[in-house]
Amino acid sequence: MTTYKTSLKCFINLSLFVLSSLSISAASAANKASAVTQKQPNVLFITVDDMNTDLGSYGHPLVSSPSIDKLASKGILFTNAYSQSPACTQSRSSFMTGLYPDQTGVIAHASHTRLTPHFRDTIPNVTTMPQMFKQQGYFTGRVGKIYHQGVPNQIGTPGADDYDSWHQGVNPIGLDKEVDDQIMAFNPRALKNKSYGGVLSFLSIESEDEQHTDGKVATEAIEMLNKNHPDITGKPFFIGVGFYRPHTPFVAPKRYFDLYPLDKIQPYIMPKNDRYDIPAIALHDRDHQENLTIEQRKKIIQGYYAAISFVDAQIGRVLDGLEQLGLADNTIVVFLSDHGYELGQHNLWQKGSLFEGSNHTPLVIYAPNAKGNSKAITQPTELVDIYPTLATLTKLTPPSYLPGVDLTPSMNNPDVVTRTVAYSNVLSRVRGKQNQFAFKKIRGHSIRTSRYRYTEWGDGLYGAELYDHQSDPEELKNLVDKVPLETVRIKLKWQLDDIIEKAQTRIRSIE
């Protein structure tokens, strides 16, 4: 009897030991799996709307952008990054799919409602950048504008979002959507119709940052980071944070306007003969913008810079939240604008041209282990390069059809050249002084090398442009007809032809 009790006790103890060992082993295996998952770097993908490179980190003497500048000093500043099309819909469709506009089927910016094109209509089987992360084990979330949303009309709605990209989407709406009756604009029709998204419009208002849509975007983004911390979920995240400013109307708290007294602003005035050698199709004039007074220009620029500084402060809040949550050392941060913005160059305003102002965009990438951190990459870069670069940095498998280049060799050694040409294109909306271009679908295609910009309109039938940025950074002298530069022009044309062919290559597997 005693022997039986002793044997039973030994058996029970042995069983408990085995079970305990198995539990410990299982827990250990689970912890190892969790640890491996959590070691995957997170991605914080920050976009802004219509921001040019008038920033401290790009050498602007007036604009206050401390949060972006701090990120640029920590990460890698791409000094010559270019959008593939200078308008929101086609640009965002392009860099979020990693494809050129012709490959997405979205080559034009339509209205803010049912006419807004969506890339899923032409390439339903495409794998977007966040969708790749979602399919390979990441949480993916969106706060604010990542794909197209009409501003200000569609603030607070998903707009033309892509639901396959995200586990969660949040659409903040703030004070700036409630002040239409106070907004100022130098366009009588816009004032009458309270239609401010496509015109130069602005408002300084006594308010707190958190009351505005972008303030709420920052708050919601921090909340999403907190709730999806890898320590809680056991998996990494890709979170897109899309700010709406500095898109018109430039609505911001008064203290940001106060940063830019009107007497400190010196508007750009184009030289008298600037336009004489530019093809008419290249000059996208907007209503009531050709004859702005000096004082009107100052107020517009004040509003634009105020909106930049306001959104910069919200970016700072998100980056501080990342730091406070202990995530900064294992999170890749990408900051970019969808395209540039013109403030009087060639007497053009806003976006939509193929000049430097419309296409040159800020881009910063901070990857914790990149050897080139705190340095600048000066070679031409395309926004479609972001997708394959993030795939490499996170060791994920991207689609095989992506045309962009992996920037990581340059990020580890800025002397390594990964790209020599950046491409942009646009479907012209110019009608012409005598309506000579009306109802014609005229495309402009442009390339930017480290030295030159070369542009053709309608395969050159409607004009061409050649600018030497080494001697003419403002693109004031069109050299396309200069005989001594004919060899340069021919080589650039060959490069342009090659990249157009590449950019228009159909990808049947995603149709």
Secondary structure, DSSP 8 states (H G I E B T S, - for coil): -HHHHHHHHHHHHHHHHHHHHHHHHHHHHHHHHHHHHHHS-EEEEEEESS--S-SGGGT-SS---HHHHHHHHHSEEETTEE-SSSSHHHHHHHHHHTS-HHHHT--S---SSTTS--GGGT-TT---HHHHHHHTT-EEEEEE-SS---TTTTTTS--S--GGG-SEEE----GGGG-GGG-EES-HHHHHHT--TTS-EEEEE---GGGSHHHHHHHHHHHHHHHT-HHHHSS-EEEEEE--TTSSSEEEEHHHHTTS-GGG-------TTGGGGS-GGG----TT-TT--HHHHHHHHHHHHHHHHHHHHHHHHHHHHHHHTT-GGGEEEEEEESS--EESGGG-EES-SSSHHHHEE-EEEE-TT-TTTT-EE-S-EEGGGHHHHHHHHHT----TT--S---HHHHH-TTS-S-S-EEEEEE-----TTSTTTT---EEEEEE-SSEEEEEETTTTT-EEEEETTT-TT-----TT-GGGHHHHHHHHHHHHHHHHHHT---GGG-
